Amino acid sequence: MIAFDCFKALTFDCYGTLIDWETGIASLIRPWLEAEGRSIPPDLVITAFALTQAKHQQTVWPPFPDTVESLRSLSYSYKLAILSNVDNASLQRTLRLLEVPFELTVTAEDVGSYKPALAHFERVIAEFARKGIAKHEILHVAQSKHHDMVPGHKIGLATVWVNRRHDKRGSGATLATEAEFDLKVNSLAELVALRDRLLGGAAAS
Protein backbone atom coordinates (compact mmCIF):
# COMPACT_ATOMS: atom_id res chain seq x y z
CA MET A 1 0.00 0.00 0.00
CA ILE A 2 1.20 3.50 -0.81
CA ALA A 3 2.32 5.69 2.10
CA PHE A 4 0.68 8.96 1.08
CA ASP A 5 2.44 10.97 3.77
CA CYS A 6 5.81 10.19 2.14
CA PHE A 7 5.01 12.20 -0.99
CA LYS A 8 5.33 15.93 -1.59
CA ALA A 9 4.28 16.07 -5.27
CA LEU A 10 1.74 14.38 -7.51
CA THR A 11 2.22 14.30 -11.27
CA PHE A 12 -0.65 13.58 -13.64
CA ASP A 13 -1.25 12.66 -17.21
CA CYS A 14 -3.91 15.04 -18.53
CA TYR A 15 -5.99 13.58 -21.38
CA GLY A 16 -7.67 10.37 -20.29
CA THR A 17 -6.84 10.87 -16.61
CA LEU A 18 -8.10 14.37 -15.79
CA ILE A 19 -9.89 15.13 -19.05
CA ASP A 20 -12.56 12.79 -20.38
CA TRP A 21 -11.33 12.70 -23.97
CA GLU A 22 -13.14 9.46 -24.85
CA THR A 23 -16.53 11.05 -24.17
CA GLY A 24 -15.37 14.11 -26.10
CA ILE A 25 -14.30 12.01 -29.08
CA ALA A 26 -17.55 10.02 -29.06
CA SER A 27 -19.64 13.22 -28.85
CA LEU A 28 -17.72 14.72 -31.75
CA ILE A 29 -18.07 11.77 -34.09
CA ARG A 30 -21.63 10.68 -33.22
CA PRO A 31 -23.43 13.35 -35.33
CA TRP A 32 -21.16 12.57 -38.30
CA LEU A 33 -21.82 8.83 -38.02
CA GLU A 34 -25.56 9.44 -37.75
CA ALA A 35 -25.56 11.82 -40.73
CA GLU A 36 -23.65 9.27 -42.78
CA GLY A 37 -26.04 6.51 -41.73
CA ARG A 38 -23.11 4.52 -40.38
CA SER A 39 -23.36 1.88 -37.69
CA ILE A 40 -19.70 2.05 -36.66
CA PRO A 41 -19.43 1.63 -32.86
CA PRO A 42 -17.91 4.76 -31.23
CA ASP A 43 -15.48 2.51 -29.32
CA LEU A 44 -14.01 1.40 -32.63
CA VAL A 45 -13.33 5.00 -33.65
CA ILE A 46 -11.89 5.76 -30.19
CA THR A 47 -9.53 2.80 -30.53
CA ALA A 48 -8.44 3.99 -33.98
CA PHE A 49 -7.85 7.44 -32.52
CA ALA A 50 -5.50 5.87 -29.95
CA LEU A 51 -3.16 4.86 -32.75
CA THR A 52 -2.68 8.47 -33.92
CA GLN A 53 -3.42 10.51 -30.79
CA ALA A 54 0.02 12.08 -30.58
CA LYS A 55 -0.69 13.96 -33.82
CA HIS A 56 -4.35 14.69 -33.20
CA GLN A 57 -4.64 15.46 -29.49
CA GLN A 58 -7.61 17.73 -28.82
CA THR A 59 -8.28 20.20 -26.00
CA VAL A 60 -12.07 20.68 -26.12
CA TRP A 61 -12.88 17.61 -24.02
CA PRO A 62 -14.48 18.08 -20.56
CA PRO A 63 -12.91 17.10 -17.22
CA PHE A 64 -14.18 13.92 -15.60
CA PRO A 65 -16.88 14.75 -13.01
CA ASP A 66 -14.53 14.02 -10.10
CA THR A 67 -11.44 15.79 -11.48
CA VAL A 68 -11.70 19.38 -10.22
CA GLU A 69 -12.85 18.56 -6.70
CA SER A 70 -10.23 15.82 -6.35
CA LEU A 71 -7.42 18.05 -7.62
CA ARG A 72 -8.49 20.79 -5.26
CA SER A 73 -8.37 18.41 -2.30
CA LEU A 74 -4.98 17.02 -3.31
CA SER A 75 -3.54 20.50 -3.88
CA TYR A 76 -3.84 21.26 -0.16
CA SER A 77 -1.24 18.56 0.61
CA TYR A 78 0.90 18.19 -2.50
CA LYS A 79 2.53 20.16 -5.31
CA LEU A 80 0.78 19.22 -8.57
CA ALA A 81 2.24 18.79 -12.05
CA ILE A 82 1.04 17.65 -15.48
CA LEU A 83 2.97 15.59 -18.02
CA SER A 84 1.20 15.72 -21.39
CA ASN A 85 1.72 14.74 -25.02
CA VAL A 86 0.42 18.07 -26.26
CA ASP A 87 1.64 21.58 -27.11
CA ASN A 88 1.81 24.41 -24.58
CA ALA A 89 -0.98 26.54 -26.02
CA SER A 90 -3.42 23.63 -26.05
CA LEU A 91 -2.57 22.64 -22.49
CA GLN A 92 -3.02 26.21 -21.28
CA ARG A 93 -6.57 26.20 -22.63
CA THR A 94 -7.25 22.93 -20.82
CA LEU A 95 -5.76 24.17 -17.54
CA ARG A 96 -8.53 26.76 -17.31
CA LEU A 97 -11.02 23.89 -17.04
CA LEU A 98 -9.15 22.30 -14.15
CA GLU A 99 -9.38 25.39 -11.89
CA VAL A 100 -6.43 24.51 -9.62
CA PRO A 101 -2.81 25.72 -9.71
CA PHE A 102 -0.10 23.42 -11.04
CA GLU A 103 3.47 23.85 -9.86
CA LEU A 104 4.84 22.46 -13.13
CA THR A 105 3.69 21.41 -16.57
CA VAL A 106 5.78 19.41 -19.03
CA THR A 107 4.54 19.05 -22.60
CA ALA A 108 5.70 17.33 -25.75
CA GLU A 109 6.59 20.79 -27.03
CA ASP A 110 8.83 21.36 -24.01
CA VAL A 111 10.85 18.16 -24.34
CA GLY A 112 10.58 17.40 -28.06
CA SER A 113 9.22 13.90 -27.60
CA TYR A 114 6.09 11.97 -26.65
CA LYS A 115 5.45 9.65 -23.75
CA PRO A 116 6.23 6.77 -23.28
CA ALA A 117 9.69 8.20 -23.94
CA LEU A 118 11.29 9.21 -20.65
CA ALA A 119 11.94 12.91 -21.37
CA HIS A 120 8.74 14.15 -19.64
CA PHE A 121 9.62 12.21 -16.52
CA GLU A 122 13.27 13.23 -16.54
CA ARG A 123 12.25 16.89 -16.84
CA VAL A 124 9.75 16.83 -14.00
CA ILE A 125 12.14 14.95 -11.71
CA ALA A 126 14.86 17.51 -12.41
CA GLU A 127 12.51 20.48 -11.94
CA PHE A 128 11.18 19.18 -8.62
CA ALA A 129 14.73 18.41 -7.46
CA ARG A 130 15.49 22.10 -7.92
CA LYS A 131 12.54 22.82 -5.62
CA GLY A 132 13.82 20.42 -2.96
CA ILE A 133 11.55 17.49 -3.83
CA ALA A 134 13.31 14.18 -4.46
CA LYS A 135 12.23 11.48 -6.92
CA HIS A 136 11.01 9.19 -4.14
CA GLU A 137 8.71 12.01 -2.99
CA ILE A 138 6.87 12.12 -6.34
CA LEU A 139 3.79 10.00 -7.09
CA HIS A 140 2.72 9.69 -10.73
CA VAL A 141 -1.02 9.24 -11.40
CA ALA A 142 -2.35 8.27 -14.83
CA GLN A 143 -4.82 6.22 -16.84
CA SER A 144 -2.60 4.99 -19.67
CA LYS A 145 -0.42 2.00 -18.91
CA HIS A 146 1.40 2.45 -22.23
CA HIS A 147 2.16 6.17 -21.94
CA ASP A 148 2.61 6.49 -18.18
CA MET A 149 2.75 3.34 -16.07
CA VAL A 150 5.51 1.71 -18.13
CA PRO A 151 7.88 4.72 -18.27
CA GLY A 152 6.98 5.83 -14.74
CA HIS A 153 7.94 2.45 -13.33
CA LYS A 154 11.02 2.28 -15.55
CA ILE A 155 12.38 5.58 -14.27
CA GLY A 156 11.69 4.65 -10.65
CA LEU A 157 8.61 6.67 -9.73
CA ALA A 158 5.84 5.35 -7.53
CA THR A 159 2.76 5.04 -9.75
CA VAL A 160 -1.03 4.93 -9.47
CA TRP A 161 -3.05 3.48 -12.34
CA VAL A 162 -6.44 5.18 -12.65
CA ASN A 163 -8.56 2.57 -14.42
CA ARG A 164 -11.06 5.00 -15.93
CA ARG A 165 -12.38 2.22 -18.21
CA HIS A 166 -13.13 -0.21 -15.38
CA ASP A 167 -16.75 -0.52 -16.51
CA LYS A 168 -15.96 -0.78 -20.25
CA ARG A 169 -14.40 -3.38 -22.49
CA GLY A 170 -11.09 -2.88 -24.27
CA SER A 171 -8.40 -0.25 -23.80
CA GLY A 172 -10.23 2.60 -25.56
CA ALA A 173 -8.11 5.56 -26.60
CA THR A 174 -4.91 4.12 -25.14
CA LEU A 175 -2.86 1.20 -26.39
CA ALA A 176 -3.27 -2.07 -24.51
CA THR A 177 -0.09 -2.74 -22.52
CA GLU A 178 0.95 -4.80 -19.54
CA ALA A 179 2.55 -2.66 -16.87
CA GLU A 180 3.59 -2.63 -13.22
CA PHE A 181 2.16 -0.05 -10.84
CA ASP A 182 1.97 0.48 -7.09
CA LEU A 183 -1.76 1.13 -6.73
CA LYS A 184 -4.90 0.80 -8.84
CA VAL A 185 -7.99 2.98 -8.41
CA ASN A 186 -11.00 3.54 -10.65
CA SER A 187 -11.18 7.32 -10.24
CA LEU A 188 -9.46 10.31 -8.69
CA ALA A 189 -12.26 10.47 -6.14
CA GLU A 190 -11.34 6.93 -5.05
CA LEU A 191 -7.70 7.99 -4.74
CA VAL A 192 -8.64 10.94 -2.54
CA ALA A 193 -10.92 8.79 -0.37
CA LEU A 194 -8.16 6.21 0.09
CA ARG A 195 -5.65 8.93 0.96
CA ASP A 196 -8.02 10.42 3.51
CA ARG A 197 -8.81 7.02 5.06
CA LEU A 198 -5.14 6.04 5.41
CA LEU A 199 -4.19 9.42 6.85
CA GLY A 200 -7.15 9.49 9.21
CA GLY A 201 -8.88 12.33 7.42
CA ALA A 202 -6.20 14.84 8.41
CA ALA A 203 -5.18 15.53 4.81
CA ALA A 204 -8.70 16.53 3.81
CA SER A 205 -8.79 19.58 6.10
N, C-alpha and C positions, 0 to 999 in steps of 0.2 A: 504494500500500500504506500502511496506517495505521502511524504511528510510535508504538508503544505507550508508549515512554518519555517522550512529550510530555504524557501525561495523568496527572492526579492523582485523578480521580473517574470512576466508571462509574455510569450511571443505567440502570435496567431497568424495562421493563413487567413486570407480575407474571403475570397470567393468560394463558396461551398461550406465554409465554416461559420463566418459571421453574416455573409450575404447569401440569400437563398437564390442562387443563380439558376438552379434547375427549374424552379417555379417560374422565374423570369423568362427562361428560354421557352418553356412550354406555353406560357401566355403569349409570347411573341409569335410562335409558329402556328398556334391553333387556328387563328382566323385565316391564315394562308392555306392551311390544309383543308379547312372547311370550304373555302372559296374554290379550291381546286377539286373538290369532291374526292379527296384522298382519304384513305383509311389507314394511313401510316401511324402506328402508335407513337405518341410523343416521346416515350422512353427510348425508342429506336433513334430518333433525331438527337436526343440528349447524348446518347452514347456516341453517335457519330461526331457530335460537337467536341466530345472529350478528346478525340484524336487530333483536333486542330485548335484547341482552346488557346494555346500560347499566342497564336496569330489573331484570334478573333475574340479575345476577352472583352466583355461588355461591362458597363458601369451603371446601368439603369435598373439593375435588379434590387429588390427590397431586402432589408435585413430579416433574418429569422425572427419570429415573434419574441423569443427570449433573449436576443442578442444585446440590445441596448441596456436593459435592466441588469443583465448579468455582467456586462462590461463595467457598468457603473459601480456595482458592488465590488468587483475585483479591483477596480482602480483605487479603492480606499486602502488596499493592503499591498499592492504590487505596482511597479512600473510596467506599462503596457507597450508592446511593439507589434508591428505588422510586417510580415514577409510576404510579398505578393509578386506574381508573374504578370505585372502590368506596368504601364508607364506612370510617371509622377502626376501628370495632369488628371488622368482618369482616377487614380487613387484619391487625389484631393477631393474630387467630386463625391466619391463614395464616403470619405471620412465625415462629411457633413451629415450623412444619414446615421452615423454611429454615435454622435453626440457626446463622446467622451474624449479626453485628451490622450494622445499617444506620445510616449517619450521618444520613440524612434519609429521610422518607417524605412523599409528597404525594398526597393522595386527592381524589376528586371532592367529598367532603364539605368538605375544606379550602378548595378554590378555587371551589366552587359551579358547576362546569361539567365536562364530559366531554371527554377527548381524542376527536377531533383538534383541539379548541380549544387555544389556546396557553397557557392559564393554568397548567397543570401545569409546563410548561417554563419559563415566566417565573418561577414561584415557586422552582423548584430552582436556576435560574441566580442569582437574587437571594440565596438562602440560602447557596449555595456562595461567592458573592462576599464575603459577610460573614465567611466562614471563610478568605479569602485564595486561593480557587480561581477562576480566570477561566473565562469561557465556552469559550475555545479549549482549556482543560485538562479538559473534560468530554466523555466518549464515551457516547452513548446506544445501548443494546442492546435490541432488541425483535423480536418475531415479526410484528407487524401492520404492514403497509405503511400501511394506512388510518389507524390510530390513532397511529402513532409515527414511521414513516419520513417521511411527508409533513410533519407539523408540525415534527419534529426538523430536517429539512433547511431548512424555511422559516425557522426561527428562528436558523439558523446553527450548529447543533451537528454535530459529526462523528457519523456513525451506522453501526451494524452491524445488518444484517438477519439474524436467525436464522431460517432457512427450515426450521422444524420439520416442515413438511408436504412435504419434498423427495421422499419416497417415496409420496406420496398424490396423488390427483387433486383439483382444485378448491381453493378457498381456505378451506374448513372454516368455523370459527367466527369468521372475520374477513372483512370485506368485501373483494372483489377490487379492487385499486387499483394503478395504475402509480405508482412512486415512485423517487426517486433516493436512493442510499445510498453510503457509502464502502467498505463491505466486506460480503460475504455469506459466512455460514457455515451449516452445517446443525445445529449444536448448540453449547452452551456449552463442551463438552469440546473441540470443534474450535477454538473461539476461544482457549481456554487453551493448547492445543498450539501454535497459531500464534504466540501471544504469547511462549511459552517458546522456540520455535525462532528467532524474530527477535531476541530479547534474549539468545540464547546460553544459555538455561537459568537465567540468574542470578535472574530474577524468581520462579522456582519454589521457591527456597530460603527 
